[in-house]
Amino acid sequence: MISRYTYHGLAWIDLESPNREEILHISEEFSLSKLVEEEMFSGTLRSKVDLYDKFIYLILHFPVFNKNSNLRSDQELDFIIGKHFIITVRYEVVEPIQAFAALFENVEKLDQHQKIADAGVMFMEMMKHLYKASAKELDDITSRIPEIEHNIFNNKEEAMVKIISQTNRKLLDFKQAIRFHKDILHSYEIVSKRFFGEDYTYYAGLITSEFNKVNNVLEGHHDLLKELQRTNDSLLSAKSNEILRTFTILAFIMLPLTLITGIFSMNTIPGLVFIKNIADFYIVIGAMTLTGIVMFIFFRMRKWI
């Protein structure tokens, strides 16, 4: 599907899941190279930036979230940036692009927001929308981390194991999706200065600044969650050791009692040794109780329990 937008002599052509005929039509209209044309036919896992005579070709991948804010995969966005046009190619719905399209359709509102002089500035505004959307998705983790910390120190370590793992996986997948952005944006700063001129350095820097904001939050969350996971594991280990120590002490207390009952349960002679009547039975029970109390006091004095 091809969507076209115009603004003060600038053109934005948005291709969503384009077929071969649509790509060939746009390629012919804007005199794109055969190599770029082939790249547009299908997605690629490789991010890159190439400088041509009449345009810059840029491929980036962004994280994708579903409605439940669970990271699903990454999505590819292709940008073909000329002096007075931008072509975006995407293979699925990209909500920030749709939001920018709604803003682009309102020329008066767009003029109040940012006066767009050329396609390079238009690309900068697109990238700001994309990175702000990514930062918004990270807000879910930002709000979740204090809750995780609170539960860790309120005896809910077992429940936090799964939640920490899920959150950490989301961060790792997010980091995997934007892992090439830093290098690609650095290359873009170089080629865009040659293509648009020295004055464009400011706008290229704004794009990198927006990425750095997202990346810094991501790195901060990753480091904090790693420390919380380490703390949670330590508390779980300490609790397990405490339970194991308690069971070990109980086993030591029960050992002599089990020995006594075992001896007196031996059916070796017609008349059982020591126990001749019911009173002797209660004496044995009392001895067992006294032995248990003495061992308990001994363990308490040694601060084992």
C-alpha positions in Angstrom: 0.0 0.0 0.0 1.3 3.5 -0.9 0.4 6.6 1.1 1.5 10.0 -0.1 1.9 13.2 2.0 3.0 16.6 0.9 4.2 19.6 2.9 5.5 22.9 1.5 7.1 21.2 -1.5 8.3 18.2 0.4 6.9 14.7 -0.3 6.7 11.7 2.0 5.9 8.3 0.4 5.1 5.6 2.9 5.1 2.0 1.6 3.5 -0.6 3.9 4.0 -4.2 2.9 4.6 -3.1 -0.8 4.2 -5.5 -3.7 6.6 -5.7 -6.6 4.6 -3.4 -8.8 4.4 -0.7 -6.2 8.2 -0.8 -5.6 8.9 -0.7 -9.3 6.6 2.3 -9.7 8.3 4.3 -6.8 11.7 3.2 -8.0 11.1 4.6 -11.5 9.4 7.8 -10.2 12.4 8.7 -7.9 15.2 7.1 -10.0 16.3 4.7 -7.4 19.1 2.3 -8.0 18.6 -1.4 -8.8 20.4 -2.3 -5.6 18.0 -0.3 -3.4 15.1 -1.6 -5.4 16.1 -5.2 -4.6 16.6 -4.3 -0.9 13.1 -3.0 -0.7 11.5 -6.2 -1.9 12.1 -8.0 1.4 13.2 -7.5 4.9 16.8 -7.8 6.0 18.5 -8.4 9.4 21.3 -6.1 8.5 21.1 -2.4 9.4 23.1 0.0 7.2 23.5 3.5 5.7 24.5 4.2 2.1 25.1 7.5 0.4 24.0 7.8 -3.3 24.2 10.8 -5.6 20.5 11.8 -5.1 19.6 10.2 -1.7 20.7 8.5 1.4 19.5 4.9 2.0 19.1 3.9 5.7 17.9 0.7 7.3 17.2 0.5 11.0 15.4 -2.0 13.3 13.1 -1.1 16.1 11.6 -3.1 19.0 8.0 -4.2 18.6 5.5 -4.4 21.5 2.1 -5.9 21.5 -0.9 -4.6 23.3 0.2 -6.3 26.6 3.6 -4.5 26.3 5.4 -7.8 25.8 8.2 -7.5 23.4 7.5 -9.7 20.4 10.3 -9.1 17.9 12.0 -6.3 16.0 10.7 -4.6 12.9 12.6 -3.1 10.0 12.2 0.4 8.7 13.9 1.5 5.4 14.4 5.2 4.8 15.3 6.7 1.4 16.1 10.4 2.1 16.4 12.8 -0.8 16.7 16.6 -0.7 12.9 17.1 -1.0 11.4 13.7 -0.5 11.4 10.7 2.0 10.4 7.2 1.2 9.7 4.9 4.1 9.3 1.1 3.6 7.8 -1.1 6.4 6.5 -4.6 6.3 4.0 -4.3 9.1 2.1 -1.6 11.1 4.4 0.8 12.9 2.4 2.9 15.3 4.9 5.8 15.6 4.9 6.2 11.8 1.1 6.3 11.8 1.1 8.9 14.5 3.6 11.0 12.6 1.4 10.6 9.5 -1.6 12.0 11.4 0.6 15.0 12.5 1.8 15.4 8.9 -1.7 15.7 7.6 -2.3 18.7 9.8 -0.1 21.3 8.3 -1.0 24.1 10.7 -0.3 22.0 13.7 3.0 20.7 12.2 4.1 24.3 11.5 3.5 25.2 15.2 5.5 22.1 16.2 8.5 22.3 13.9 9.1 24.2 10.7 10.4 21.6 8.3 12.7 23.0 5.7 13.9 19.9 3.9 13.6 16.1 3.9 16.6 15.9 6.4 14.6 17.8 9.0 11.6 15.7 8.2 13.6 12.5 8.8 14.8 14.0 12.1 11.2 14.5 13.2 10.3 10.9 12.3 13.2 9.5 14.3 12.2 11.6 17.3 8.8 10.1 17.2 10.2 6.6 16.9 12.6 7.0 19.8 10.0 8.7 22.0 7.7 5.7 21.3 10.5 3.4 22.4 11.1 5.5 25.5 7.4 5.2 26.3 7.5 1.4 26.1 10.4 1.5 28.6 8.2 3.5 31.0 6.4 0.2 31.7 9.6 -1.3 33.1 10.4 2.0 34.9 7.2 1.6 36.9 7.7 -2.1 37.4 11.2 -1.9 39.0 10.1 -0.2 42.3 7.4 -2.8 42.7 10.0 -5.6 42.1 12.3 -4.0 44.7 9.5 -3.6 47.2 8.4 -7.3 46.9 12.0 -8.5 47.1 12.3 -7.0 50.6 8.9 -8.1 51.7 9.5 -11.9 51.7 8.2 -12.4 48.1 11.4 -13.6 46.6 10.0 -16.7 45.0 7.3 -14.8 43.2 9.8 -12.3 41.9 12.0 -14.9 40.2 9.6 -15.2 37.2 8.8 -11.5 37.1 12.5 -10.5 37.1 13.3 -13.1 34.4 10.4 -11.8 32.2 11.4 -8.2 32.6 15.1 -9.0 32.0 14.2 -10.8 28.8 12.2 -7.7 27.6 15.2 -5.5 28.2 17.6 -7.9 26.5 15.3 -8.2 23.4 15.0 -4.4 23.4 18.7 -4.0 23.5 19.1 -6.6 20.8 16.7 -4.7 18.5 18.6 -1.4 18.7 22.1 -2.8 19.1 23.3 -1.3 15.7 21.8 2.2 16.1 24.8 3.9 17.6 27.1 2.9 14.8 24.5 3.5 12.1 23.6 7.0 13.5 27.3 7.9 13.7 27.7 6.9 10.0 24.5 8.9 9.2 26.0 12.0 10.8 29.0 11.8 8.4 27.1 11.1 5.2 24.2 13.6 6.0 26.7 16.4 6.5 28.1 15.7 3.0 24.6 15.4 1.5 22.7 18.3 3.2 25.7 20.5 4.1 27.5 21.5 7.3 24.4 23.1 8.8 22.7 19.7 9.0 25.1 18.6 11.7 22.8 20.1 14.4 19.8 18.0 13.2 21.8 14.8 12.9 23.0 15.4 16.5 19.4 15.7 17.7 18.7 12.2 16.3 21.7 10.8 18.1 20.6 12.6 21.3 17.2 11.0 21.2 18.8 7.6 20.7 21.1 8.2 23.7 18.2 9.1 25.9 16.6 5.7 25.2 19.8 3.8 25.4 20.8 5.4 28.7 17.5 4.4 30.2 17.8 1.0 28.8 21.3 0.5 30.2 20.3 1.9 33.6 17.3 -0.5 33.8 19.5 -3.4 32.8 22.1 -2.7 35.4 19.5 -2.1 38.2 17.6 -5.2 37.3 20.8 -7.2 37.4 21.5 -6.0 40.9 17.9 -6.7 42.0 18.2 -10.2 40.6 21.5 -10.8 42.4 19.9 -9.5 45.7 16.8 -11.7 45.1 19.0 -14.8 44.5 21.0 -14.0 47.7 17.9 -13.7 49.8 16.5 -16.9 48.3 19.8 -18.7 49.0 19.8 -17.4 52.6 16.2 -18.5 53.2 17.0 -22.0 51.7 20.0 -22.3 53.9 18.0 -21.4 57.0 15.4 -24.0 56.2 18.0 -26.6 55.6 19.7 -25.7 58.9 16.4 -26.0 60.7 15.7 -29.4 59.3 19.2 -30.6 60.1 18.9 -29.5 63.7 15.5 -31.3 64.0 17.1 -34.4 62.6 19.8 -34.3 65.2 17.2 -33.8 68.0 15.2 -36.7 66.7 18.2 -39.0 66.3 18.6 -40.1 70.0 14.8 -40.3 70.4 14.6 -42.6 67.5 17.4 -44.7 68.9 15.6 -45.0 72.3 12.4 -46.1 70.7 14.2 -48.5 68.4 16.0 -50.2 71.3 12.8 -50.6 73.3 10.9 -51.9 70.3 13.2 -54.9 69.9 11.2 -58.0 70.4 14.1 -60.3 71.5 12.9 -61.8 74.8 9.5 -62.6 76.3 9.9 -60.0 79.0 11.1 -56.6 77.6 14.1 -55.2 79.4 13.5 -52.4 81.9 9.8 -52.0 81.1 7.9 -54.3 83.5 4.7 -52.2 83.9 3.0 -49.0 82.7 5.0 -46.8 85.1 8.3 -47.9 83.4 6.8 -46.9 80.1 6.1 -43.4 81.3 9.6 -43.2 82.6 11.0 -44.0 79.2 8.7 -41.3 77.6 9.9 -38.8 80.2 13.5 -39.6 79.5 13.0 -39.1 75.8 11.3 -35.7 76.4 14.1 -34.7 78.7 16.7 -35.7 76.1 14.9 -33.6 73.5 14.7 -30.6 75.8 18.4 -30.8 76.7 19.4 -31.0 73.1 17.2 -28.1 72.2 18.7 -26.0 75.0 22.2 -27.0 73.8 21.5 -25.9 70.2 20.1 -22.6 71.5 23.1 -21.9 73.7 25.4 -22.5 70.7 23.1 -20.1 68.7 22.5 -22.8 66.0 18.8 -22.1 66.2 
